[in-house]
């Protein structure tokens, strides 16, 4: 409510200033003093620009103080730290440029307002200025791009040999996640074998490596803290995107093309709940690519846990292609009510 009142007061003040300017202009018009009227209007507009700039800077600081605690918590992956650093560098560089250019913009508008005693100076070309405002931004942008490429090549490079391998496949509108079994190998699959009834990923049943693979259709992914994980990413239908905001990573899931990335989680889900003081905190898997009318609901979760907790969870999961448990044989004892047993 206080914010609304503040905005309303600012609007009211601007309206009053505008009305004063209009009254001054009408008075000058009645005196048939066009030059004075023009100078008066320019003076008022120049001061309004200064006020607009000051209020804008105050607004930026105010919004920052309100929203800084609503940002994502610290990166939950080691690779995400590099992306946070890149983001900070970008914000600092662009922030400095923004502040300098806008100070100059509003200062020039105020200092060189029309007074009737000054004339404009025009020049068609200046080699030094052209070189300055072309070369400097190009060098800065090249540095920022180089930092980004280094981080990109890191998460898309070959994962460490001891990394867990997990496959995640997008499907309108949920995530299907596959884990290798005890052999630590994901079996082959073929889109021609896909059947929503009993083979959601089209696993090749003739491949022995598929015999112990585990598939989860709940959209819940389990990761081990401080252990690298390689994600094999695909799609069953349209383009999706595996968005991991808390880990500062994302990768497109494209039908017919396999994409990969790897990272190392560094904070368990339980610890992050304590860090954020939020008992309901969960790591999110979002779809960052518009994929249809149910896009808004395409959301998964990640549980980062210790190796012991992960092993216990994995041991409780059944292989996707495991045959149904054999029905327990039961003996049915029939008694003939027509016969009586007599004991002597």
MIPA-921450 format. One record per atom (N, C-alpha, C): residue in one letter; x, y, z. Coordinates in pm, whole numbers, padded with zeros to 5 digits, always signed. Layout:
% residues N
aXYZ/...
% end
This chain:
% residues 344
x+00082-00119+00000/x+00000+00000+00000/x+00087+00125+00000/x+00196+00122+00078/x+00285+00238+00085/x+00349+00266-00050/x+00381+00161-00124/x+00440+00178-00257/x+00340+00247-00350/x+00214+00206-00342/x+00111+00267-00426/x+00096+00415-00393/x+00096+00448-00264/x+00083+00589-00223/x+00202+00670-00274/x+00322+00612-00264/x+00443+00682-00311/x+00434+00711-00461/x+00394+00611-00537/x+00382+00629-00683/x+00276+00734-00714/x+00166+00729-00642/x+00059+00826-00664/x+00106+00968-00635/x+00185+00986-00529/x+00237+01118-00496/x+00332+01169-00603/x+00416+01079-00655/x+00509+01119-00761/x+00433+01165-00885/x+00331+01088-00922/x+00249+01125-01038/x+00181+01259-01015/x+00131+01280-00893/x+00063+01405-00859/x+00159+01525-00871/x+00281+01507-00820/x+00381+01614-00828/x+00413+01647-00974/x+00429+01545-01056/x+00458+01568-01198/x+00343+01642-01267/x+00221+01606-01229/x+00106+01674-01288/x+00104+01822-01247/x+00139+01849-01120/x+00142+01988-01073/x+00248+02067-01147/x+00366+02008-01162/x+00474+02075-01235/x+00432+02103-01379/x+00364+02006-01439/x+00319+02023-01577/x+00219+02138-01586/x+00128+02144-01491/x+00028+02250-01492/x+00092+02388-01473/x+00194+02392-01385/x+00267+02518-01366/x+00335+02560-01496/x+00394+02464-01564/x+00461+02494-01691/x+00361+02545-01793/x+00244+02480-01797/x+00141+02523-01890/x+00094+02666-01858/x+00077+02695-01729/x+00034+02830-01689/x+00137+02934-01728/x+00268+02898-01708/x+00375+02990-01744/x+00377+03014-01894/x+00351+02907-01969/x+00351+02919-02115/x+00234+03006-02161/x+00118+02989-02099/x+00003+03071-02136/x+00027+03219-02104/x+00093+03241-01988/x+00121+03379-01949/x+00215+03445-02048/x+00319+03369-02089/x+00413+03424-02188/x+00344+03447-02321/x+00250+03358-02355/x+00178+03374-02482/x+00091+03499-02481/x+00032+03526-02365/x-00051+03646-02354/x+00033+03773-02365/x+00160+03763-02321/x+00249+03879-02333/x+00313+03886-02470/x+00278+03783-02554/x+00334+03776-02689/x+00486+03768-02686/x+00535+03690-02587/x+00681+03676-02569/x+00717+03531-02600/x+00728+03497-02727/x+00755+03358-02768/x+00893+03312-02723/x+00990+03400-02725/x+01126+03362-02686/x+01132+03327-02538/x+01070+03408-02457/x+01067+03380-02313/x+00991+03251-02285/x+00882+03231-02361/x+00804+03109-02344/x+00886+02986-02376/x+00963+02992-02483/x+01045+02878-02524/x+01154+02850-02422/x+01219+02956-02373/x+01325+02938-02273/x+01269+02882-02143/x+01152+02930-02104/x+01089+02881-01981/x+01055+02733-01992/x+01000+02693-02106/x+00967+02552-02128/x+01092+02465-02126/x+01198+02510-02193/x+01323+02434-02195/x+01382+02420-02056/x+01372+02526-01977/x+01425+02522-01840/x+01350+02419-01756/x+01218+02422-01768/x+01138+02326-01691/x+01166+02182-01735/x+01174+02159-01864/x+01199+02023-01914/x+01337+01973-01872/x+01435+02066-01869/x+01570+02026-01828/x+01571+01980-01683/x+01503+02053-01596/x+01498+02013-01456/x+01415+01887-01436/x+01311+01871-01514/x+01233+01747-01506/x+01318+01626-01544/x+01405+01643-01644/x+01494+01533-01683/x+01590+01499-01570/x+01643+01602-01503/x+01730+01576-01388/x+01655+01501-01278/x+01532+01546-01250/x+01451+01477-01150/x+01419+01335-01190/x+01391+01313-01318/x+01363+01178-01368/x+01484+01087-01350/x+01603+01141-01378/x+01725+01062-01362/x+01747+01025-01215/x+01733+01122-01126/x+01755+01096-00983/x+01654+00993-00932/x+01527+01010-00967/x+01425+00914-00924/x+01450+00777-00982/x+01499+00773-01106/x+01531+00643-01166/x+01642+00571-01092/x+01747+00644-01053/x+01856+00583-00978/x+01809+00534-00841/x+01724+00617-00775/x+01669+00576-00646/x+01583+00451-00663/x+01506+00446-00771/x+01423+00329-00798/x+01504+00202-00817/x+01618+00214-00887/x+01704+00098-00909/x+01756+00045-00776/x+01804+00136-00690/x+01856+00095-00559/x+01745+00034-00474/x+01627+00095-00479/x+01514+00047-00400/x+01472-00094-00443/x+01460-00114-00573/x+01422-00247-00625/x+01527-00351-00592/x+01654-00311-00599/x+01761-00405-00566/x+01751-00450-00421/x+01727-00356-00330/x+01718-00391-00188/x+01599-00481-00160/x+01490-00464-00235/x+01372-00547-00213/x+01390-00687-00270/x+01450-00695-00391/x+01454-00822-00463/x+01580-00904-00440/x+01682-00847-00376/x+01808-00920-00364/x+01794-01049-00285/x+01699-01052-00188/x+01680-01173-00109/x+01587-01273-00177/x+01529-01234-00291/x+01438-01323-00363/x+01507-01393-00481/x+01636-01365-00497/x+01711-01429-00605/x+01739-01574-00570/x+01787-01649-00667/x+01823-01788-00642/x+01934-01796-00538/x+01936-01902-00457/x+02047-01918-00362/x+02178-01944-00436/x+02285-01958-00361/x+02415-01981-00422/x+02409-02105-00510/x+02498-02111-00607/x+02497-02223-00702/x+02511-02356-00628/x+02431-02453-00671/x+02434-02586-00610/x+02529-02679-00683/x+02604-02629-00781/x+02702-02712-00852/x+02834-02638-00863/x+02942-02712-00875/x+03074-02650-00889/x+03083-02572-01019/x+03026-02626-01126/x+03031-02557-01255/x+02947-02429-01252/x+02843-02428-01172/x+02758-02310-01163/x+02830-02190-01104/x+02934-02215-01024/x+03011-02105-00966/x+03075-02022-01076/x+03123-02088-01181/x+03185-02016-01293/x+03080-01932-01366/x+02957-01984-01377/x+02852-01907-01442/x+02810-01787-01357/x+02809-01805-01226/x+02779-01692-01138/x+02885-01583-01152/x+03011-01624-01162/x+03119-01527-01180/x+03102-01453-01312/x+03070-01527-01418/x+03049-01465-01549/x+02933-01366-01543/x+02828-01403-01473/x+02712-01314-01461/x+02749-01186-01387/x+02827-01199-01279/x+02867-01082-01203/x+02954-00989-01286/x+03048-01048-01361/x+03134-00966-01446/x+03051-00891-01549/x+02954-00961-01609/x+02868-00897-01709/x+02787-00783-01649/x+02731-00806-01530/x+02652-00703-01463/x+02738-00582-01428/x+02860-00606-01380/x+02949-00495-01343/x+02986-00413-01466/x+03025-00481-01574/x+03066-00410-01696/x+02950-00331-01754/x+02837-00398-01773/x+02723-00328-01832/x+02666-00222-01738/x+02677-00247-01606/x+02630-00148-01510/x+02712-00020-01515/x+02844-00034-01526/x+02930+00084-01536/x+02898+00163-01663/x+02884+00091-01775/x+02852+00157-01902/x+02716+00226-01893/x+02618+00156-01834/x+02484+00213-01818/x+02489+00343-01738/x+02560+00342-01626/x+02564+00460-01540/x+02634+00576-01609/x+02749+00550-01671/x+02824+00658-01737/x+02742+00719-01851/x+02687+00634-01936/x+02613+00685-02053/x+02489+00764-02012/x+02420+00720-01907/x+02298+00790-01866/x+02330+00918-01791/x+02438+00919-01714/x+02479+01045-01652/x+02510+01148-01759/x+02586+01107-01861/x+02619+01198-01970/x+02495+01241-02047/x+02404+01147-02071/x+02282+01177-02146/x+02201+01287-02078/x+02173+01267-01949/x+02089+01363-01878/x+02165+01493-01848/x+02297+01485-01827/x+02375+01605-01803/x+02380+01694-01928/x+02401+01632-02041/x+02405+01709-02165/x+02268+01771-02195/x+02161+01694-02168/x+02027+01748-02191/x+02001+01870-02102/x+02057+01867-01980/x+02038+01980-01888/x+02130+02098-01922/x+02257+02068-01942/x+02355+02175-01963/x+02333+02249-02094/x+02298+02175-02198/x+02288+02236-02331/x+02143+02255-02375/x+02057+02287-02278/x+01919+02319-02312/x+01915+02449-02391/x+01812+02461-02470/x+01801+02580-02554/x+01778+02706-02473/x+01867+02806-02490/x+01852+02935-02420/x+01847+03052-02517/x+01869+03022-02643/x+01871+03129-02743/x+02007+03193-02760/x+02101+03165-02669/x+02234+03227-02677/x+02339+03129-02728/x+02298+03004-02756/x+02393+02903-02802/x+02346+02848-02935/x+02442+02806-03013/x+02411+02742-03141/x+02475+02604-03145/x+02412+02515-03218/x+02463+02377-03227/x+02586+02371-03314/x+02672+02272-03279/x+02791+02248-03361/x+02780+02108-03419/x+02795+02097-03549/x+02782+01968-03617/x+02916+01929-03679/x+02947+01800-03667/x+03062+01749-03743/x+03022+01612-03798/x+03060+01591-03921/x+03013+01472-03993/x+03090+01347-03959/x+03216+01362-03921/x+03297+01242-03902/x+03413+01273-03809/x+03449+01169-03727/x+03564+01181-03639/x+03627+01043-03624/x+03744+01026-03682/x+03809+00895-03683/x+03841+00844-03542/x+03882+00935-03454/x+03920+00893-03319/x+03798+00841-03242/x+03686+00913-03254/x+03564+00868-03187/x+03515+00735-03244/x+03517+00723-03375/x+03474+00598-03441/x+03559+00481-03392/x+03689+00502-03384/x+03780+00397-03339/x+03753+00363-03193/x+03727+00466-03112/x+03706+00443-02969/x+03579+00364-02942/x+03465+00409-02998/x+03340+00342-02962/x+03315+00214-03043/x+03406+00181-03133/x+03398+00052-03202/x+03493-00050-03141/x+03615-00008-03115/x+03718-00100-03066/x+03695-00143-02922/x+03669-00045-02834/x+03654-00078-02692/x+03536-00175-02668/x+03415-00148-02718/x+03307-00246-02698/x+03338-00382-02760/x+03407-00382-02875/x+03440-00510-02939/x+03534-00593-02852/x+03632-00527-02791/x+03727-00598-02704/x+03656-00652-02580/x+03572-00567-02519/x+03499-00610-02399/x+03407-00726-02430/x+03334-00719-02541/x+03244-00827-02579/x+03320-00955-02609/x+03437-00942-02672/x+03518-01061-02701/x+03561-01131-02572/x+03595-01052-02471/x+03636-01109-02342/x+03518-01182-02277/x+03400-01119-02278/x+03282-01182-02219/x+03244-01310-02293/x+03253-01307-02426/x+03222-01426-02505/x+03323-01538-02477/x+03450-01502-02461/x+03554-01601-02432/x+03527-01670-02298/x+03486-01590-02197/x+03453-01649-02068/x+03335-01744-02081/x+03234-01703-02158/x+03117-01789-02178/x+03151-01917-02251/x+03233-01908-02355/x+03273-02028-02430/x+03353-02125-02343/x+03438-02070-02256/x+03515-02157-02167/x+03422-02236-02075/x+03323-02169-02018/x+03229-02238-01930/x+03144-02339-02007/x+03102-02301-02127/x+03021-02391-02210/x+03098-02517-02248/x+03222-02500-02289/x+03301-02616-02329/x+03333-02705-02209/x+03335-02647-02091/x+03361-02727-01971/x+03247-02823-01944/x+03122-02775-01945/x+03008-02861-01910/x+02968-02954-02025/x+03013-02925-02146/x+02980-03011-02260/x+03097-03101-02300/x+03208-03092-02228/x+03323-03177-02259/x+03298-03319-02206/x+03396-03405-02225/x+03384-03543-02178/x+03379-03544-02025/x+03281-03613-01971/x+03265-03619-01826/x+03375-03705-01763/x+03407-03684-01636/x+03506-03768-01568/x+03467-03916-01574/x+03567-04002-01568/x+03543-04145-01582/x+03454-04200-01471/x+03458-04138-01352/x+03380-04190-01240/x+03241-04126-01230/x+03200-04054-01332/x+03071-03984-01326/x+02955-04082-01338/x+02850-04055-01262/x+02725-04130-01283/x+02666-04089-01416/x+02601-04183-01482/x+02538-04156-01611/x+02387-04172-01595/x+02314-04066-01629/x+02168-04067-01618/x+02110-04011-01748/x+02007-04076-01798/x+01940-04028-01918/x+01810-03959-01879/x+01784-03843-01939/x+01660-03771-01916/x+01598-03738-02051/x+01473-03777-02069/x+01404-03761-02197/x+01276-03681-02176/x+01259-03578-02258/x+01140-03497-02249/x+01025-03557-02328/x+00907-03543-02275/x+00786-03595-02339/x+00671-03503-02297/x+00589-03464-02392/x+00477-03379-02356/x+00384-03451-02256/x+00377-03408-02130/x+00447-03295-02071/x+00507-03342-01939/x+00610-03426-01947/x+00679-03471-01826/x+00819-03520-01865/x+00899-03548-01764/x+01035-03597-01785/x+01043-03746-01751/x+01109-03822-01836/x+01133-03964-01813/x+01283-03980-01784/x+01315-04045-01675/x+01454-04053-01630/x+01495-04199-01620/x+01612-04230-01677/x+01662-04368-01677/x+01798-04377-01611/x+01814-04476-01523/x+01941-04500-01453/x+01995-04636-01497/x+02126-04649-01509/x+02183-04782-01535/x+02176-04867-01409/x+02169-04995-01428/x+02165-05086-01313/x+02303-05115-01259/x+02321-05236-01208/x+02448-05273-01147/x+02563-05274-01246/x+02534-05295-01375/x+02641-05296-01475/x+02689-05155-01509/x+02618-05053-01460/x+02653-04912-01484/x+02657-04878-01632/x+02576-04946-01712/x+02570-04923-01856/x+02424-04907-01898/x+02396-04801-01971/x+02262-04783-02026/x+02251-04863-02155/x+02145-04944-02166/x+02126-05024-02286/x+02079-04942-02404/x+02078-05007-02521/x+02035-04940-02644/x+01884-04922-02645/x+01840-04822-02717/x+01697-04802-02735/x+01669-04755-02877/x+01547-04778-02921/x+01507-04745-03057/x+01367-04685-03052/x+01352-04569-03115/x+01223-04501-03110/x+01109-04587-03167/x+01143-04682-03255/x+01040-04769-03313/x+00980-04862-03208/x+01053-04883-03099/x+01005-04973-02994/x+00921-04902-02888/x+00904-04770-02902/x+00833-04694-02798/x+00688-04738-02790/x+00647-04766-02668/x+00510-04807-02641/x+00475-04757-02502/x+00379-04667-02492/x+00346-04609-02362/x+00298-04712-02262/x+00253-04825-02310/x+00200-04926-02218/x+00313-04998-02144/x+00420-05034-02215/x+00523-05114-02148/x+00666-05085-02193/x+00685-04980-02274/x+00822-04948-02317/x+00829-04800-02355/x+00828-04713-02254/x+00815-04569-02278/x+00936-04508-02347/x+01051-04574-02338/x+01171-04520-02403/x+01218-04604-02521/x+01144-04708-02553/x+01182-04792-02667/x+01308-04872-02642/x+01322-04930-02523/x+01440-05010-02491/x+01447-05134-02580/x+01569-05167-02623/x+01592-05287-02701/x+01598-05406-02605/x+01496-05487-02609/x+01487-05598-02514/x+01589-05707-02542/x+01651-05701-02658/x+01756-05799-02690/x+01893-05757-02641/x+01903-05635-02589/x+02030-05585-02538/x+02040-05621-02389/x+02137-05703-02350/x+02147-05744-02209/x+02167-05626-02114/x+02224-05518-02165/x+02249-05403-02077/x+02120-05337-02031/x+02009-05363-02101/x+01882-05304-02063/x+01812-05383-01952/x+01860-05502-01923/x+01789-05589-01829/x+01776-05528-01690/x+01876-05450-01649/x+01872-05395-01513/x+01853-05243-01510/x+01824-05182-01626/x+01804-05037-01627/x+01676-05000-01553/x+01680-04886-01486/x+01568-04839-01405/x+01510-04714-01468/x+01380-04708-01483/x+01313-04592-01543/x+01214-04533-01444/x+01222-04402-01430/x+01128-04328-01344/x+01049-04232-01431/x+00916-04239-01420/x+00829-04147-01494/x+00769-04041-01402/x+00818-04034-01281/x+00766-03936-01185/x+00832-03800-01200/x+00938-03792-01282/x+01009-03666-01299/x+01104-03635-01185/x+01133-03735-01102/x+01223-03714-00988/x+01359-03776-01018/x+01464-03694-01011/x+01599-03740-01039/x+01681-03741-00911/x+01755-03850-00890/x+01840-03863-00772/x+01986-03847-00813/x+02059-03760-00741/x+02200-03736-00767/x+02279-03752-00639/x+02409-03780-00655/x+02498-03796-00541/x+02579-03668-00523/x+02582-03618-00400/x+02655-03495-00373/x+02805-03516-00392/x+02872-03417-00448/x+03017-03416-00471/x+03063-03526-00566/x+02971-03578-00646/x+03009-03677-00747/x+02958-03630-00883/x+03045-03627-00985/x+03002-03579-01118/x+02889-03665-01174/x+02801-03602-01249/x+02694-03674-01315/x+02687-03627-01460/x+02676-03721-01550/x+02662-03692-01692/x+02517-03715-01732/x+02454-03612-01787/x+02316-03625-01833/x+02315-03649-01983/x+02247-03755-02024/x+02223-03783-02165/x+02080-03737-02193/x+02065-03640-02281/x+01939-03568-02296/x+01877-03593-02433/x+01748-03619-02433/x+01677-03642-02559/x+01532-03603-02546/x+01457-03622-02655/x+01315-03589-02656/x+01239-03694-02736/x+01117-03719-02694/x+01032-03815-02765/x+00944-03751-02871/x+00926-03618-02862/x+00830-03555-02953/x+00880-03422-03008/x+00870-03314-02929/x+00911-03181-02976/x+01035-03136-02900/x+01082-03017-02931/x+01199-02965-02861/x+01159-02922-02720/x+01229-02976-02622/x+01215-02935-02483/x+01351-02876-02440/x+01362-02842-02315/x+01489-02791-02265/x+01501-02825-02118/x+01610-02894-02084/x+01635-02931-01944/x+01694-02810-01873/x+01612-02742-01795/x+01658-02625-01722/x+01685-02659-01576/x+01807-02632-01531/x+01846-02659-01393/x+01890-02528-01329/x+01796-02441-01292/x+01833-02306-01247/x+01921-02304-01123/x+01900-02395-01029/x+01981-02395-00908/x+02124-02440-00933/x+02143-02512-01044/x+02277-02557-01081/x+02338-02468-01189/x+02260-02369-01236/x+02301-02270-01335/x+02328-02332-01472/x+02253-02436-01507/x+02277-02507-01632/x+02145-02529-01706/x+02156-02546-01837/x+02041-02584-01919/x+02093-02642-02050/x+02009-02726-02111/x+02048-02788-02238/x+01921-02829-02312/x+01919-02803-02442/x+01804-02842-02524/x+01790-02993-02533/x+01664-03038-02532/x+01632-03178-02558/x+01566-03182-02695/x+01638-03235-02793/x+01596-03228-02933/x+01561-03368-02984/x+01443-03386-03045/x+01409-03518-03099/x+01505-03560-03209/x+01554-03682-03199/x+01646-03734-03300/x+01791-03698-03278/x+01821-03615-03178/x+01959-03575-03150/x+01986-03593-03001/x+02100-03650-02969/x+02138-03668-02829/x+02232-03556-02787/x+02196-03486-02681/x+02284-03384-02625/x+02327-03427-02485/x+02440-03375-02441/x+02493-03414-02310/x+02549-03293-02237/x+02553-03303-02107/x+02626-03208-02024/x+02656-03278-01891/x+02755-03227-01820/x+02787-03286-01691/x+02817-03177-01588/x+02795-03211-01463/x+02822-03117-01355/x+02838-03195-01225/x+02879-03125-01122/x+02902-03187-00992/x+02817-03117-00886/x+02712-03180-00835/x+02632-03118-00728/x+02719-03103-00602/x+02701-02993-00532/x+02785-02969-00413/x+02706-02948-00285/x+02573-02936-00296/x+02489-02914-00177/x+02372-03011-00181/x+02355-03089-00076/x+02243-03183-00071/x+02111-03107-00058/x+02004-03176-00091/x+01872-03115-00077/x+01844-03079+00068/x+01884-03167+00160/x+01861-03142+00303/x+01938-03018+00349/x+02061-03003+00305/x+02141-02887+00343/x+02085-02758+00283/x+02037-02766+00160/x+01981-02646+00096/x+01854-02601+00167/x+01779-02693+00221/x+01661-02654+00299/x+01701-02571+00420/x+01813-02609+00482/x+01864-02533+00596/x+01920-02399+00552/x+01994-02400+00440/x+02057-02276+00392/x+01953-02171+00354/x+01841-02217+00297/x+01737-02123+00253/x+01630-02101+00359/x+01642-02175+00468/x+01541-02168+00574/x+01401-02197+00519/x+01398-02293+00427/x+01272-02331+00362/x+01259-02483+00365/x+01177-02536+00456/x+01163-02682+00467/x+01101-02747+00344/x+01039-02666+00258/x+00975-02720+00137/x+01061-02701+00012/x+01186-02661+00031/x+01272-02635-00085/x+01296-02763-00166/x+01292-02749-00299/x+01327-02859-00389/x+01407-02803-00506/x+01503-02879-00554/x+01570-02845-00679/x+01474-02874-00793/x+01470-02785-00888/x+01369-02796-00995/x+01432-02832-01129/x+01361-02914-01203/x+01390-02936-01345/x+01278-02869-01422/x+01310-02761-01490/x+01208-02689-01566/x+01229-02713-01715/x+01120-02700-01790/x+01132-02702-01935/x+01143-02558-01982/x+01259-02521-02033/x+01285-02382-02071/x+01263-02357-02220/x+01181-02441-02281/x+01148-02423-02422/x+00998-02444-02438/x+00930-02346-02498/x+00785-02359-02517/x+00755-02484-02598/x+00682-02578-02538/x+00666-02709-02601/x+00520-02750-02620/x+00428-02658-02597/x+00288-02693-02618/x+00201-02637-02507/x+00074-02670-02512/x-00022-02611-02418/x+00001-02654-02274/x+00068-02766-02252/x+00096-02811-02116/x+00236-02777-02069/x+00302-02686-02140/x+00440-02649-02107/x+00455-02604-01962/x+00357-02529-01914/x+00365-02473-01779/x+00376-02582-01671/x+00324-02701-01701/x+00319-02807-01601/x+00436-02905-01612/x+00523-02881-01709/x+00634-02976-01730/x+00746-02945-01633/x+00737-03004-01518/x+00829-02972-01410/x+00873-03101-01341/x+01002-03111-01315/x+01056-03224-01241/x+01132-03175-01119/x+01179-03268-01040/x+01254-03232-00920/x+01382-03314-00912/x+01477-03263-00837/x+01605-03331-00816/x+01628-03347-00667/x+01670-03464-00629/x+01709-03490-00490/x+01859-03518-00488/x+01934-03431-00423/x+02078-03450-00408/x+02101-03509-00270/x+02167-03623-00265/x+02182-03696-00139/x+02321-03757-00130/x+02350-03818-00017/x+02480-03882+00001/x+02485-04012-00079/x+02607-04066-00091/x+02623-04191-00166/x+02545-04304-00101/x+02545-04308+00032/x+02474-04414+00103/x+02323-04404+00078/x+02271-04283+00084/x+02128-04264+00060/x+02091-04299-00084/x+02179-04262-00177/x+02153-04292-00318/x+02154-04444-00342/x+02253-04513-00286/x+02262-04658-00304/x+02139-04728-00246/x+02094-04679-00131/x+01976-04739-00068/x+01853-04718-00154/x+01840-04597-00209/x+01724-04570-00295/x+01730-04655-00422/x+01849-04662-00484/x+01864-04737-00608/x+01834-04885-00587/x+01875-04938-00471/x+01851-05080-00443/x+01703-05110-00428/x+01625-05009-00394/x+01481-05031-00374/x+01402-05023-00505/x+01469-04987-00616/x+01401-04972-00743/x+01408-05101-00825/x+01300-05130-00893/x+01295-05250-00977/x+01334-05215-01120/x+01402-05309-01186/x+01439-05289-01327/x+01312-05276-01411/x+01318-05189-01510/x+01199-05160-01591/x+01152-05283-01668/x+01246-05361-01719/x+01212-05478-01799/x+01209-05607-01719/x+01217-05594-01586/x+01215-05715-01503/x+01081-05786-01519/x+01082-05918-01532/x+00955-05992-01544/x+00874-05975-01417/x+00741-05978-01430/x+00658-05967-01309/x+00686-06080-01212/x+00677-06044-01086/x+00704-06146-00985/x+00610-06264-01002/x+00667-06383-00989/x+00585-06504-01004/x+00477-06508-00897/x+00361-06541-00940/x+00250-06547-00843/x+00277-06657-00742/x+00257-06621-00619/x+00281-06721-00515/x+00177-06833-00525/x+00232-06954-00528/x+00141-07069-00538/x+00073-07091-00402/x-00048-07111-00409/x-00125-07136-00285/x-00198-07269-00300/x-00202-07346-00193/x-00272-07474-00194/x-00415-07453-00146/x-00503-07504-00224/x-00643-07494-00188/x-00689-07630-00136/x-00732-07629-00017/x-00776-07755+00045/x-00928-07762+00034/x-00972-07864-00032/x-01115-07882-00047/x-01162-07993+00047/x-01269-07967+00107/x-01327-08068+00197/x-01462-08108+00143/x-01489-08231+00153/x-01618-08284+00105/x-01713-08289+00222/x-01809-08200+00216/x-01903-08191+00328/x-01994-08312+00338/x-01990-08393+00234/x-02078-08509+00234/x-02018-08625+00309/x-01884-08611+00339/x-01817-08719+00407/x-01786-08678+00549/x-01798-08766+00638/x-01769-08741+00778/x-01653-08824+00820/x-01562-08765+00900/x-01447-08836+00949/x-01475-08876+01094/x-01469-09002+01114/x-01498-09052+01249/x-01372-09108+01308/x-01341-09061+01428/x-01222-09108+01496/x-01266-09199+01608/x-01201-09311+01608/x-01233-09411+01711/x-01113-09422+01804/
% end
